[in-house]
Amino acid sequence: MAHVHSSAPGDVSGAGSAAHQRRLMATLAVTGSVFAVEVAGAFLTGSLALLVDAGHMLTDMSVLVASTVTAMLMRRRPSSTRTWGWARLEVLTAAAGAVVLFIVGVYALVEAGMRLFGGAPDGIGDVRLLLFVGVLGLSANVASIFILASQRGDNLNMRAAFLEVLNDALGSVAVVLSALVMMSTGWSGFDAVAGGVIALLMIPRAASLLHHAVHVLLEETPEGLDLDKVREHMEQVPHVVAVHDLHASTVSTGMPFLMAHVVVERGLTMEQGALILKRLQDCLREHFPVSIPHTTFQLEPEGYDSPSDEHLHD
């Protein structure tokens, strides 16, 4: 079968551009300011919906911090002590944010149940203040959406930040609706209902975010990449006999890498070996749904036997 490449997927580079960094920092400043206002408003009004939305916004801030830090640190060159730079910090921050989000979501569900069915106090101190803070939060979300919208498709880092802000806007909408319903009906219990609804939206997202972080930290194969098909495709390169000890994982968002031992025919020249390497690198960059620009291949002549082979994985 011929070894043919399809067209290359879109470039996802540029996560560390100065323009991205400025937009992320502006969004973080807006979100952080409103978070402080929401926390104060939640304590003044006693609103569960507002408190949960503040917790929701705290998680969004952690993702924005991770995205901003990534945009800043990925502009730095790796060193001999940090060969991947600071990229993995993004994943650690996302994992911590997911844990916080999950805890807040579970607390909100329990608190909502107690307010609705357990006889816990559910009165709202100042519904108008609640409405004001909710509208302020929604306005901040809309402003952040406009800040990030024009560059949301540039790379995965910007796309994640944009989706976080967009998702948080739904929580602010729930707070505003809760205040309007309470002002219209006088039933303060709707605040607990709104808080529970926001929590139900938060918990699955927290689980998904944590799953993604653990997926990266455990160095699992990048999602969408089939290693069996990768091996089969690599073995179609001329002069390649077999591929073994094939590993693929992800350092951070948009930074997958792959390594493999490649058995080649005996007696090849250096020029032929260089051509094989180029074809293998092109293969991983261009042929598969997940483009892998960083690859490490060890070429081995057919029949080569290493003392470490018994420890290698197929």
C-alpha positions as CSV (number, residue, x, y, z in Angstrom):
1,M,0.0,0.0,0.0
2,A,1.3,3.4,-0.9
3,H,2.4,5.8,1.9
4,V,0.3,8.9,1.1
5,H,-0.3,11.9,3.4
6,S,-3.5,13.9,3.6
7,S,-3.5,17.7,3.9
8,A,-2.1,19.0,7.1
9,P,-4.5,20.1,9.8
10,G,-4.7,23.7,11.0
11,D,-1.8,25.1,12.9
12,V,-2.5,25.4,16.6
13,S,0.7,27.2,17.5
14,G,0.9,30.7,18.8
15,A,-0.4,30.0,22.3
16,G,2.3,32.2,23.7
17,S,1.7,35.3,21.5
18,A,1.7,38.7,23.2
19,A,-1.8,39.4,21.8
20,H,-3.2,36.3,23.4
21,Q,-1.5,37.1,26.7
22,R,-3.0,40.7,26.8
23,R,-6.5,39.4,26.1
24,L,-6.3,36.7,28.7
25,M,-5.0,39.2,31.3
26,A,-7.8,41.6,30.5
27,T,-10.4,38.9,30.9
28,L,-8.8,37.7,34.1
29,A,-8.9,41.2,35.6
30,V,-12.6,41.6,34.7
31,T,-13.5,38.1,36.1
32,G,-11.4,38.6,39.3
33,S,-13.1,41.9,40.1
34,V,-16.6,40.5,39.6
35,F,-15.7,37.4,41.7
36,A,-14.8,39.6,44.6
37,V,-18.2,41.5,44.2
38,E,-20.1,38.2,44.0
39,V,-18.5,36.8,47.1
40,A,-19.4,40.0,49.1
41,G,-22.9,40.1,47.6
42,A,-23.5,36.4,48.5
43,F,-22.6,37.1,52.2
44,L,-24.7,40.2,52.3
45,T,-27.8,38.7,50.6
46,G,-27.5,35.1,51.8
47,S,-28.0,34.0,48.2
48,L,-27.0,30.4,47.5
49,A,-27.3,31.0,43.7
50,L,-24.9,33.9,43.9
51,L,-22.5,31.9,46.1
52,V,-22.5,29.0,43.8
53,D,-22.0,31.3,40.8
54,A,-19.0,32.8,42.6
55,G,-17.5,29.4,43.1
56,H,-18.2,28.7,39.4
57,M,-16.4,32.0,38.6
58,L,-13.5,30.9,40.9
59,T,-13.0,27.8,38.7
60,D,-13.1,30.0,35.6
61,M,-10.5,32.2,37.1
62,S,-8.2,29.1,37.7
63,V,-8.6,28.2,34.0
64,L,-7.9,31.8,32.9
65,V,-4.9,31.9,35.2
66,A,-3.6,28.6,33.7
67,S,-4.2,29.9,30.2
68,T,-2.5,33.2,31.0
69,V,0.5,31.5,32.7
70,T,0.7,29.1,29.7
71,A,0.7,32.0,27.3
72,M,3.4,33.7,29.3
73,L,5.7,30.8,30.1
74,M,5.4,29.1,26.7
75,R,7.2,32.1,25.3
76,R,10.2,31.1,27.3
77,R,12.7,28.6,26.0
78,P,13.0,25.2,27.8
79,S,16.1,24.8,29.9
80,S,18.3,21.9,30.9
81,T,16.4,21.5,34.1
82,R,12.9,22.1,32.6
83,T,13.1,20.4,29.2
84,W,9.4,21.1,28.6
85,G,9.4,24.5,30.2
86,W,6.4,25.3,32.4
87,A,3.7,23.9,30.2
88,R,2.6,21.1,32.6
89,L,1.6,23.9,35.1
90,E,-1.5,24.4,33.1
91,V,-2.7,20.8,33.7
92,L,-2.0,21.0,37.5
93,T,-3.9,24.3,37.8
94,A,-6.8,22.8,35.8
95,A,-6.9,19.7,38.1
96,A,-6.9,21.9,41.2
97,G,-9.7,24.0,39.8
98,A,-11.8,20.9,39.0
99,V,-11.5,19.6,42.6
100,V,-12.6,23.0,43.9
101,L,-15.5,23.2,41.4
102,F,-16.6,19.6,42.4
103,I,-16.6,20.5,46.1
104,V,-18.5,23.7,45.6
105,G,-21.1,21.8,43.4
106,V,-21.7,19.1,46.0
107,Y,-22.0,21.6,48.8
108,A,-24.5,23.6,46.8
109,L,-26.7,20.6,46.1
110,V,-26.7,19.7,49.8
111,E,-27.4,23.3,50.8
112,A,-30.2,23.6,48.2
113,G,-31.8,20.4,49.5
114,M,-31.6,21.7,53.1
115,R,-33.1,25.0,52.2
116,L,-36.0,23.5,50.2
117,F,-36.8,20.4,52.3
118,G,-34.8,20.5,55.5
119,G,-36.1,23.6,57.1
120,A,-32.9,25.6,56.8
121,P,-33.3,29.4,56.5
122,D,-33.7,30.4,52.8
123,G,-34.4,34.1,53.2
124,I,-32.7,36.6,50.9
125,G,-31.5,39.8,52.6
126,D,-31.7,42.1,49.7
127,V,-33.2,40.9,46.4
128,R,-32.4,44.1,44.6
129,L,-28.7,43.8,45.6
130,L,-28.8,40.2,44.3
131,L,-30.2,41.4,41.0
132,F,-27.6,44.2,40.8
133,V,-24.7,41.8,41.4
134,G,-26.2,39.2,38.9
135,V,-26.5,41.8,36.2
136,L,-22.9,43.0,37.0
137,G,-21.6,39.5,36.7
138,L,-23.5,38.9,33.4
139,S,-22.1,42.2,32.0
140,A,-18.6,41.2,32.9
141,N,-19.1,37.8,31.2
142,V,-20.3,39.5,28.1
143,A,-17.4,41.9,28.1
144,S,-15.0,39.0,28.5
145,I,-16.7,37.1,25.6
146,F,-16.1,40.1,23.3
147,I,-12.5,40.3,24.5
148,L,-11.7,36.7,23.6
149,A,-14.1,36.1,20.7
150,S,-12.0,37.4,17.8
151,Q,-9.1,35.0,18.7
152,R,-11.0,32.1,20.2
153,G,-10.1,29.8,17.3
154,D,-6.4,30.5,17.2
155,N,-5.4,27.6,19.5
156,L,-6.7,25.2,22.1
157,N,-5.6,27.5,24.9
158,M,-7.7,30.5,23.8
159,R,-10.6,28.2,22.9
160,A,-10.6,26.8,26.4
161,A,-10.6,30.2,28.0
162,F,-13.4,31.4,25.8
163,L,-15.6,28.4,26.6
164,E,-15.0,28.9,30.3
165,V,-16.2,32.5,30.1
166,L,-19.2,31.5,27.9
167,N,-20.2,28.8,30.4
168,D,-19.9,31.1,33.3
169,A,-22.3,33.5,31.7
170,L,-25.0,30.9,32.0
171,G,-24.5,31.0,35.8
172,S,-25.0,34.7,35.8
173,V,-28.2,34.4,33.8
174,A,-29.5,31.9,36.5
175,V,-28.7,34.5,39.2
176,V,-30.6,37.2,37.4
177,L,-33.6,35.0,36.7
178,S,-33.6,33.9,40.3
179,A,-33.7,37.6,41.5
180,L,-36.5,38.5,39.0
181,V,-38.6,35.5,40.0
182,M,-38.3,36.3,43.7
183,M,-39.2,39.9,43.0
184,S,-42.2,38.9,41.1
185,T,-43.5,36.0,43.3
186,G,-42.0,36.7,46.7
187,W,-40.9,33.1,47.0
188,S,-37.3,33.2,48.2
189,G,-37.0,29.4,47.8
190,F,-36.3,29.9,44.1
191,D,-32.8,31.0,45.0
192,A,-32.1,27.5,46.3
193,V,-33.6,26.1,43.1
194,A,-31.3,28.3,41.0
195,G,-28.3,27.3,43.1
196,G,-29.1,23.7,42.7
197,V,-29.4,24.0,38.9
198,I,-26.1,25.8,38.6
199,A,-24.5,23.1,40.8
200,L,-26.0,20.4,38.5
201,L,-24.3,22.1,35.6
202,M,-21.0,22.5,37.5
203,I,-20.5,18.9,38.7
204,P,-20.3,17.2,35.3
205,R,-18.0,19.9,34.0
206,A,-15.8,19.4,37.0
207,A,-15.6,15.7,36.4
208,S,-14.8,16.3,32.7
209,L,-12.1,18.8,33.5
210,L,-10.6,16.5,36.2
211,H,-10.7,13.5,33.8
212,H,-8.9,15.5,31.1
213,A,-6.2,16.6,33.6
214,V,-5.7,13.1,34.9
215,H,-5.6,11.8,31.3
216,V,-2.6,14.1,30.7
217,L,-0.9,13.5,34.1
218,L,-1.1,9.7,33.6
219,E,0.5,10.3,30.1
220,E,-2.2,8.4,28.3
221,T,-2.4,8.4,24.6
222,P,-3.8,11.7,23.2
223,E,-7.5,11.6,22.5
224,G,-8.3,10.9,18.9
225,L,-5.0,9.2,18.2
226,D,-5.1,5.4,17.4
227,L,-1.6,4.0,18.0
228,D,-2.4,0.8,16.1
229,K,-3.1,2.9,13.0
230,V,0.0,5.0,13.7
231,R,2.1,1.8,13.9
232,E,0.5,0.4,10.7
233,H,1.1,3.7,8.9
234,M,4.7,4.0,10.0
235,E,5.5,0.5,8.9
236,Q,4.4,1.4,5.4
237,V,7.3,3.8,5.1
238,P,9.9,2.4,2.6
239,H,12.8,0.4,4.3
240,V,10.9,0.3,7.7
241,V,10.6,-3.3,8.9
242,A,8.8,-2.9,12.2
243,V,7.9,-0.4,14.9
244,H,8.0,-1.2,18.6
245,D,8.2,0.5,22.0
246,L,5.7,3.1,20.7
247,H,4.5,5.7,23.2
248,A,2.4,8.8,22.9
249,S,1.3,11.3,25.5
250,T,0.6,15.0,26.1
251,V,2.7,17.5,28.0
252,S,0.0,20.2,28.0
253,T,-2.8,21.6,25.8
254,G,-1.7,21.4,22.2
255,M,1.6,19.7,23.0
256,P,1.4,16.0,22.2
257,F,4.6,14.0,21.6
258,L,5.5,10.5,20.4
259,M,8.5,8.3,20.6
260,A,9.2,4.9,19.0
261,H,11.9,2.4,18.1
262,V,11.9,1.9,14.3
263,V,13.5,-1.3,12.9
264,V,14.9,-0.6,9.4
265,E,16.6,-2.8,6.8
266,R,20.3,-3.5,7.1
267,G,22.9,-1.7,5.1
268,L,21.1,1.6,4.7
269,T,23.2,4.7,4.2
270,M,23.0,7.8,6.4
271,E,21.1,9.6,3.6
272,Q,18.5,6.9,3.5
273,G,18.2,7.0,7.3
274,A,17.7,10.7,7.2
275,L,15.0,10.3,4.5
276,I,13.2,7.7,6.7
277,L,13.2,10.1,9.7
278,K,11.8,12.9,7.6
279,R,9.0,10.7,6.2
280,L,8.2,9.5,9.7
281,Q,8.1,13.1,11.1
282,D,5.9,14.2,8.2
283,C,3.6,11.2,8.8
284,L,3.0,12.2,12.5
285,R,2.6,15.9,11.7
286,E,0.2,15.6,8.7
287,H,-1.6,12.3,8.4
288,F,-3.5,11.8,11.6
289,P,-6.3,13.8,13.3
290,V,-4.0,14.8,16.1
291,S,-0.9,16.5,14.6
292,I,2.3,15.6,16.6
293,P,5.1,18.0,15.7
294,H,7.4,16.7,18.4
295,T,8.6,13.1,17.8
296,T,11.6,11.0,18.8
297,F,12.6,8.0,16.7
298,Q,15.4,5.5,17.4
299,L,16.4,3.8,14.2
300,E,17.6,0.2,14.7
301,P,19.0,-2.1,12.0
302,E,17.1,-5.4,11.4
303,G,18.4,-8.0,13.9
304,Y,19.6,-5.5,16.4
305,D,19.4,-6.8,20.0
306,S,19.6,-4.5,23.0
307,P,19.9,-5.6,26.6
308,S,17.1,-3.3,27.4
309,D,14.7,-4.9,24.9
310,E,13.2,-7.2,27.6
311,H,11.9,-4.1,29.5
312,L,10.3,-2.5,26.4
313,H,6.6,-2.5,25.7
314,D,5.2,-3.6,22.3
